[in-house]
Amino acid sequence: MSDLNIIVESFEKKFSNIKSKEELQNLKSEFFGKNGLISSEFKKMNTLNPEDRKTFAKSLNDIKNQITHQIEKRFKDFENQTINEKLKSEKVDVTLPTKITHNGKIHPVSQVIDEISSIFSEIGFSVAEGPDVESEYNNFTALNTPENHPARDMHDTFYLDKNKKTLLRTHTSPVQIRTMSNGKPPFKIIVPGRTYRCDSDQTHAPMFHQLEGLHIDKNITMGHLKGCLNYFIREFFEVKKIKMRFRPSHFPFTEPSAEVDIGYKVENDKIVIGEGDKWLEILGCGMVHPNVLKNTNVDPSKFQGFAFGMGIDRLAMLKYGINDLRAFFETDYRWLNHFGFDPLDIPTNYRGLSR
């Protein structure tokens, strides 16, 4: 029997008895180490004549490749076996009840959106939604915003193409355009959602949350608007009385337009909403401009209505004493644990929104 056949037979015998990865590594060293059996055979080639060397080299390489393949395959088998054993030992029965070590918290913005939705649902408003990426037409033109209006400037708006035809919406008002264009009056909706503007400081963020309200029907007046907002503010801040005033203002999409202020006072370094000798601007509103109705194929001679818009983040800051808007988006669990809400405490009007 030749030396090469003896090597193969020796390897097969030892290989069949391998029980662990460590034994396999030792076997590999025995055959391919510096002084291993295969390595030693390669060293012998210098002593052979050219013809015998060629035949010997081919046979030795075939044996080397065969043994290498077997060893690598067994290494992979051991690795797979280790993984399977680990998976088996770490298996978790997801049908078993878990032990809760801590509760997650609802973000104040999510809580306030739920609170506002609960309030307006009580008086017949439904929630509408729309995309964050909007067309220039829905965001500006259909809302009666002139071509030279400052809000269209690059420093206020995130445009997504060179032609300024696609953008990140600067307010949630485009949803009222989509709603009225795709339906028939009456309309009674609120639209909470994300909006985007080029601004960032303690009270402003490039991405923030806004709420749009719209009510279109026959014979709607400013009186209905005042009654709606008075009800909302009392319910949201959970006070029995609210001191409120309308200041004349201007928005392209409403006429007449107004800013709404509410009374407040400071007690023990805290803002108390409701009564007081100080005024705080809280939202903008007005009667929907006839041009906006025409742009959505609603007949302004038959229908009219009001719209209002407010900052959800700002309302959350006022109600829950949060003094820096930037903290809303810093993903600090300590902050969320302090200002967050119990996920099972769903806001309802009849038992108090924030209790």
C-alpha positions in Angstrom: 0.0 0.0 0.0 1.4 3.5 -1.0 2.1 6.2 1.6 -0.8 8.3 0.1 -3.3 5.4 0.5 -2.1 5.0 4.1 -2.7 8.7 4.8 -6.2 8.5 3.4 -7.1 5.4 5.3 -5.7 7.0 8.5 -7.7 10.1 8.0 -10.9 8.2 7.3 -10.5 6.2 10.5 -9.8 9.1 12.7 -12.4 11.4 11.0 -15.2 8.9 11.7 -14.6 9.1 15.4 -14.6 12.9 15.7 -17.1 14.0 18.3 -16.4 17.7 18.8 -15.1 20.8 17.1 -11.9 20.8 19.1 -11.1 17.2 18.0 -11.7 18.2 14.4 -9.3 21.1 14.8 -6.7 18.8 16.2 -7.2 16.4 13.3 -6.8 19.3 10.8 -3.5 20.3 12.5 -2.3 16.6 12.4 -2.7 16.5 8.6 -2.1 20.2 7.5 0.0 21.6 10.3 3.6 22.6 9.7 4.8 19.0 10.2 1.5 17.4 9.3 1.1 14.3 7.2 0.0 16.1 4.1 2.5 18.9 4.5 5.3 16.4 4.9 4.3 14.6 1.7 4.5 17.9 -0.2 8.1 18.3 1.0 9.0 15.0 -0.5 8.4 16.2 -4.1 11.8 17.8 -4.3 13.3 14.3 -4.1 11.4 12.9 -7.1 12.3 13.1 -10.8 10.1 15.4 -13.0 7.8 12.7 -14.3 7.1 11.1 -11.0 6.7 14.5 -9.4 3.9 15.5 -11.8 1.9 12.3 -11.1 2.6 12.5 -7.3 1.6 16.1 -7.1 -1.7 15.5 -8.9 -2.6 12.6 -6.5 -1.5 14.5 -3.5 -3.6 17.6 -4.4 -6.7 15.4 -5.0 -6.3 13.9 -1.6 -5.7 17.3 0.0 -8.8 18.7 -1.6 -10.9 15.7 -0.6 -9.8 15.9 3.1 -10.2 19.7 3.2 -13.7 19.4 1.9 -14.7 16.8 4.5 -13.2 18.9 7.3 -14.9 22.1 6.2 -18.2 20.4 5.9 -17.9 18.9 9.4 -16.9 22.3 10.8 -20.1 23.7 9.3 -22.2 20.8 10.7 -20.8 21.6 14.2 -21.6 25.3 13.8 -25.2 24.5 12.8 -25.5 22.1 15.6 -24.4 24.8 18.1 -26.9 27.3 16.7 -29.8 24.8 16.8 -29.0 23.9 20.4 -28.9 27.5 21.4 -32.2 28.3 19.6 -33.7 25.3 21.3 -32.5 26.4 24.8 -33.6 30.0 24.2 -37.0 29.1 22.8 -39.8 31.3 24.2 -43.5 30.3 24.2 -45.1 33.5 23.0 -48.5 32.2 24.1 -47.5 32.3 27.8 -48.4 35.5 29.8 -45.4 37.8 30.3 -44.2 39.6 33.4 -44.5 43.3 32.9 -41.4 45.0 34.4 -42.4 48.5 33.3 -45.2 50.2 31.3 -44.6 52.2 28.1 -45.8 55.7 27.9 -48.0 57.6 25.5 -46.3 60.7 24.0 -48.0 64.0 25.0 -48.5 64.8 21.3 -50.4 61.5 20.8 -52.3 62.1 24.0 -53.4 65.6 22.9 -54.5 64.4 19.5 -56.7 61.8 21.2 -58.1 64.4 23.5 -58.9 66.8 20.7 -60.5 64.0 18.6 -62.6 63.0 21.6 -63.8 66.5 22.1 -64.8 67.2 18.5 -66.3 63.8 18.0 -68.9 64.8 20.7 -70.2 67.6 18.4 -70.2 65.7 15.1 -66.8 66.2 13.7 -65.0 63.2 12.0 -61.2 62.8 11.6 -59.7 63.1 8.1 -56.2 62.5 6.9 -53.9 63.3 4.0 -50.4 62.8 2.7 -47.4 64.7 4.1 -46.0 65.2 0.6 -48.4 67.6 -1.2 -48.8 69.4 -4.5 -48.2 73.1 -4.7 -51.8 73.5 -5.9 -53.4 71.9 -2.8 -51.0 73.5 -0.4 -51.2 77.1 -1.8 -53.1 77.8 -4.9 -56.4 76.1 -4.1 -56.3 77.8 -0.7 -56.3 81.2 -2.4 -52.6 81.9 -1.6 -51.2 84.5 -4.1 -48.1 83.6 -6.2 -46.0 86.3 -4.4 -47.1 85.3 -0.8 -44.1 85.0 1.6 -45.2 81.6 2.7 -44.2 80.2 -0.7 -40.6 81.3 -0.2 -37.8 78.7 0.0 -37.0 79.8 3.6 -40.4 78.8 4.8 -41.2 75.8 2.6 -39.5 72.4 2.0 -39.8 72.0 -1.8 -39.0 68.6 -3.2 -38.3 69.5 -6.9 -36.7 72.4 -8.8 -40.1 73.4 -10.3 -41.6 73.9 -6.8 -44.6 71.7 -7.7 -44.1 69.1 -4.9 -43.5 70.0 -1.2 -43.8 68.9 2.4 -47.1 70.4 3.5 -46.8 73.6 5.5 -50.2 73.1 7.2 -52.9 70.5 7.3 -55.3 72.7 5.3 -54.6 70.8 2.0 -56.7 68.0 3.5 -59.8 70.3 3.4 -59.1 70.8 -0.3 -58.9 67.0 -0.8 -62.0 66.4 1.2 -64.2 69.0 -0.5 -62.9 68.1 -4.0 -63.8 64.4 -3.5 -67.2 64.8 -1.8 -70.3 66.9 -1.5 -71.3 69.2 1.3 -71.9 69.3 4.2 -68.4 68.7 5.6 -67.5 68.6 9.2 -64.0 67.4 9.8 -60.8 67.9 11.9 -57.4 67.1 10.5 -54.6 66.3 12.9 -51.2 65.7 11.4 -47.5 66.5 10.8 -46.5 69.7 9.0 -43.1 71.1 8.0 -41.5 74.5 7.8 -37.9 75.8 7.8 -37.8 77.0 11.4 -36.2 75.8 14.6 -35.8 77.2 18.1 -37.3 76.8 21.6 -40.9 77.2 20.4 -40.6 76.2 16.8 -39.5 73.0 15.0 -39.0 72.1 11.3 -41.5 69.3 11.8 -44.5 70.0 14.1 -48.1 68.9 14.6 -51.1 70.9 13.6 -54.9 70.5 13.6 -57.2 71.9 11.0 -61.0 72.2 11.5 -63.6 72.7 8.8 -67.4 72.9 8.9 -69.2 73.7 5.6 -73.0 73.7 5.4 -75.9 76.1 4.7 -76.3 79.1 6.9 -73.1 78.7 8.9 -71.9 81.9 10.6 -69.2 83.3 12.8 -71.5 82.7 15.8 -71.2 78.9 15.1 -67.4 79.3 14.9 -67.3 81.1 18.3 -69.6 78.6 19.9 -67.5 75.6 18.6 -64.2 77.1 19.8 -65.6 78.1 23.2 -66.8 74.6 23.7 -63.4 73.1 22.6 -61.3 75.4 24.8 -63.4 74.7 27.9 -63.3 71.0 27.4 -59.6 70.8 26.4 -58.3 72.8 29.4 -61.0 71.3 31.6 -62.3 74.6 33.0 -65.9 75.7 33.5 -65.4 79.2 32.2 -63.2 80.6 29.5 -62.4 84.2 28.7 -62.0 84.5 25.0 -61.7 87.2 22.4 -61.4 87.4 18.6 -58.9 89.8 17.1 -59.1 90.7 13.4 -56.4 89.1 11.3 -55.7 88.0 7.7 -55.3 84.6 6.2 -55.6 84.0 2.4 -58.1 81.2 2.8 -60.5 82.8 5.2 -62.5 86.1 5.1 -63.2 87.5 7.6 -60.2 86.1 9.6 -59.4 86.2 13.3 -56.8 85.3 15.9 -58.3 83.8 19.1 -56.9 84.8 22.5 -57.8 83.3 25.8 -57.5 84.8 29.2 -55.0 83.5 31.7 -53.1 84.4 34.9 -49.9 83.3 36.6 -50.2 81.6 40.0 -47.1 80.1 41.8 -45.1 80.5 38.5 -47.7 78.4 36.6 -50.1 79.5 33.8 -53.7 79.1 34.8 -56.0 79.1 31.8 -59.5 80.5 31.9 -59.7 83.8 33.7 -57.2 86.6 34.3 -55.9 89.9 33.1 -53.4 88.5 30.5 -54.1 87.3 27.0 -52.6 84.3 25.1 -53.0 83.8 21.4 -54.0 80.2 20.8 -55.3 79.7 17.2 -56.3 81.3 14.0 -59.7 81.0 12.3 -62.3 82.5 10.0 -65.0 82.0 7.5 -63.8 80.0 4.4 -63.0 82.3 1.5 -65.5 81.9 -1.4 -62.5 81.4 -3.8 -61.5 78.2 -1.8 -65.1 76.9 -2.2 -65.0 77.6 -5.9 -61.7 75.8 -6.3 -63.2 72.7 -4.8 -66.5 72.9 -6.8 -68.6 73.9 -3.8 -71.2 76.6 -4.7 -70.5 79.6 -2.4 -74.0 81.0 -3.1 -75.5 77.9 -1.3 -72.8 76.9 1.2 -70.5 78.6 3.5 -68.6 77.6 6.6 -65.7 78.2 9.0 -62.2 76.8 9.4 -59.6 77.0 12.2 -56.1 75.9 12.7 -54.0 75.3 15.9 -50.6 73.9 16.9 -51.0 70.6 18.7 -47.5 70.8 20.2 -48.2 74.2 21.6 -51.5 73.1 23.1 -49.6 70.2 24.8 -47.0 72.6 26.2 -49.7 74.9 27.6 -51.8 72.2 29.2 -49.0 70.1 30.6 -46.4 72.7 31.5 -43.7 71.7 28.9 -41.4 74.7 28.3 -39.3 73.5 25.4 -40.7 72.2 22.1 -37.4 70.5 21.1 -37.8 68.0 24.0 -40.8 66.5 22.1 -38.5 65.0 19.5 -35.3 64.1 21.5 -36.5 60.5 22.3 -35.4 60.9 25.9 -37.1 58.1 27.9 -36.7 60.0 31.1 -38.6 62.9 29.7 -41.3 60.6 28.3 -41.6 58.8 31.6 -42.2 62.1 33.3 -44.6 63.7 30.8 -46.0 60.5 29.2 -49.5 59.0 29.8 -50.8 55.6 30.8 -51.5 53.7 27.5 -54.8 52.3 29.0 -56.0 55.7 30.1 -57.9 56.6 26.9 -59.2 60.2 26.9 -63.0 60.6 27.2 -65.1 63.6 27.9 -67.4 62.1 30.5 -64.6 61.2 33.0 -62.1 63.9 32.2 -59.6 64.0 29.4 -56.3 63.9 31.3 -57.3 61.9 34.4 
